[in-house]
Amino acid sequence: MKRYIVLTLMLLTLHAGTLLAQSAQPREKSEVEVFMQQVAKAVAKSNEIDYAYISTSMFKQLLSQFLTMVNDSIEIHDQVEQIFGSAMYMRRFISTGIEGYKVLEVAMHPFWGFLEEKEEVMGMELCALNRENGVVSIIYGNSDSVLVINNNSNALNYNIVFVAGLSYEAFMELDKSGIDLGF
């Protein structure tokens, strides 16, 4: 009898483990996430592009350090936690020379769709567009991510920041709060 109980418990444990493994599948990446991952692979070969990747764990670590610095202000603590709580990772590309500028210009071509009057690219809506003194700033966003593109054609400087898990609304809250992450 004891053997049957142990055998039944083992089978239930194995069955539960199988169900958990099936339900714990990773989330599916959006089209723009896959695209930015491909851009990262393509620009890795260029010496004239500075590339940075901040992972989820690094975001959490930076967030906890920042919150420790402002521990006396519960209002700021709650606001920062709300803004960054869902951020998963960030990719940042900066051209440092003419070749890097050209590589990023070609890679980001789909996001210049506003020239063809496209308001949506890869599921992201064109949220802001500003042209001033040879600098074009574009912000694409949705409920899952935000993409900020700054193109200074006079200085041949391209600066791209993509944050997965940060909605456009949260990005705007970040802008209002005065926290500067170099966007």
C-alpha positions in Angstrom: 0.0 0.0 0.0 2.8 2.4 0.9 4.5 1.6 -2.4 1.3 2.6 -4.3 1.0 5.9 -2.4 4.6 6.8 -3.2 4.2 5.7 -6.8 1.1 7.9 -7.1 2.8 10.9 -5.6 5.7 10.5 -7.9 3.5 10.3 -11.0 1.5 13.4 -9.8 4.8 15.2 -9.3 6.1 14.3 -12.8 2.8 15.3 -14.3 2.7 18.6 -12.5 6.3 19.3 -13.6 5.4 18.6 -17.2 2.5 21.0 -17.0 4.6 23.7 -15.4 7.3 23.3 -18.1 4.7 23.6 -20.8 3.1 26.7 -19.2 6.5 28.4 -18.5 7.3 29.1 -22.2 9.0 32.4 -22.9 7.0 35.2 -24.2 7.0 35.8 -27.9 9.1 38.7 -29.1 7.4 41.5 -31.1 8.4 42.2 -34.7 10.3 45.3 -33.6 12.2 43.4 -30.9 13.3 40.8 -33.5 14.3 43.6 -35.9 16.4 45.4 -33.2 18.1 42.1 -32.3 19.0 41.7 -36.0 20.3 45.3 -36.1 22.5 44.6 -33.0 24.0 41.6 -34.8 24.6 43.6 -38.0 26.3 46.5 -36.3 28.5 44.3 -34.0 31.0 44.2 -36.9 31.4 47.9 -37.2 34.1 49.7 -35.3 32.3 53.0 -35.7 29.2 52.2 -33.7 29.0 52.1 -29.9 26.5 49.5 -28.8 25.1 48.9 -25.4 22.7 46.4 -24.0 21.1 46.6 -20.6 19.4 43.5 -19.5 16.4 43.0 -17.2 18.5 42.1 -14.2 20.7 45.2 -14.8 17.6 47.4 -15.1 16.5 46.0 -11.7 19.9 46.6 -10.2 20.1 50.2 -11.5 16.5 50.8 -10.3 17.3 49.5 -6.8 20.4 51.7 -6.6 18.5 54.8 -7.7 15.7 54.1 -5.3 18.2 53.7 -2.5 19.5 57.2 -3.3 16.0 58.7 -3.1 14.8 56.6 -0.1 13.6 59.7 1.7 11.1 60.5 -1.0 8.3 57.9 -1.1 6.6 59.8 -3.9 9.7 59.6 -6.2 10.1 56.0 -5.2 6.6 55.1 -6.2 6.8 57.1 -9.5 10.1 55.5 -10.6 8.9 52.0 -9.6 5.8 52.6 -11.7 7.7 53.9 -14.7 10.5 51.3 -14.8 8.7 48.3 -13.2 7.9 46.8 -16.6 11.1 47.6 -18.5 12.8 44.5 -19.7 15.9 45.6 -21.6 17.4 48.4 -23.5 19.5 48.5 -26.7 21.4 51.7 -27.6 23.4 52.4 -30.8 25.5 55.5 -31.4 27.5 56.2 -34.5 31.1 57.4 -34.0 32.1 57.9 -37.6 30.9 58.2 -41.1 30.9 54.4 -41.8 28.9 53.8 -38.6 26.5 56.5 -39.5 25.9 54.9 -42.9 25.4 51.5 -41.4 22.8 52.8 -38.9 21.1 54.9 -41.6 20.6 51.8 -43.8 19.6 49.6 -40.8 17.0 52.0 -39.6 15.5 52.7 -43.0 12.1 51.1 -42.2 11.5 53.7 -39.5 11.8 56.6 -41.9 8.4 55.5 -43.1 7.0 58.9 -42.1 8.5 60.2 -45.3 6.1 57.9 -47.1 3.3 59.0 -44.8 3.3 55.7 -42.8 2.1 56.3 -39.3 2.9 52.7 -38.1 6.0 50.6 -38.6 6.3 47.0 -37.2 3.4 47.6 -34.8 4.8 50.8 -33.4 3.0 54.2 -34.0 4.8 57.4 -34.9 4.3 59.4 -31.7 6.6 62.4 -32.3 8.6 63.9 -35.0 10.8 67.0 -34.7 13.2 68.6 -37.2 15.4 71.4 -35.9 18.9 72.6 -37.1 19.6 69.5 -39.1 18.6 67.1 -36.3 15.6 64.8 -36.9 14.2 63.3 -33.7 11.6 60.5 -34.1 9.8 58.6 -31.3 7.8 55.4 -32.1 5.9 53.7 -29.3 3.2 51.3 -28.3 2.1 49.7 -25.1 5.1 47.3 -25.1 8.1 49.4 -26.2 9.5 52.7 -27.2 12.1 53.6 -29.9 13.8 56.9 -30.0 15.9 57.9 -33.0 18.0 61.1 -33.2 19.7 61.7 -36.5 22.1 64.7 -36.8 23.0 64.7 -40.5 25.2 67.8 -40.0 27.5 66.0 -37.5 26.9 62.6 -39.1 25.7 61.3 -35.7 23.0 58.7 -35.2 21.7 57.9 -31.8 19.1 55.1 -31.3 17.6 53.8 -28.1 15.1 51.0 -27.9 13.5 49.9 -24.6 11.3 46.8 -24.5 8.7 46.8 -21.8 8.5 50.6 -21.5 5.3 52.0 -22.9 5.1 55.3 -24.7 3.0 56.6 -21.8 5.7 55.6 -19.3 8.3 57.2 -21.5 6.4 60.5 -21.4 6.1 60.2 -17.6 9.9 59.7 -17.5 10.3 62.8 -19.6 8.0 64.8 -17.3 9.9 63.6 -14.2 13.2 65.0 -15.4 15.1 61.7 -15.2 17.5 61.7 -18.1 18.7 58.4 -19.5 20.3 59.9 -22.5 17.3 59.6 -24.8 
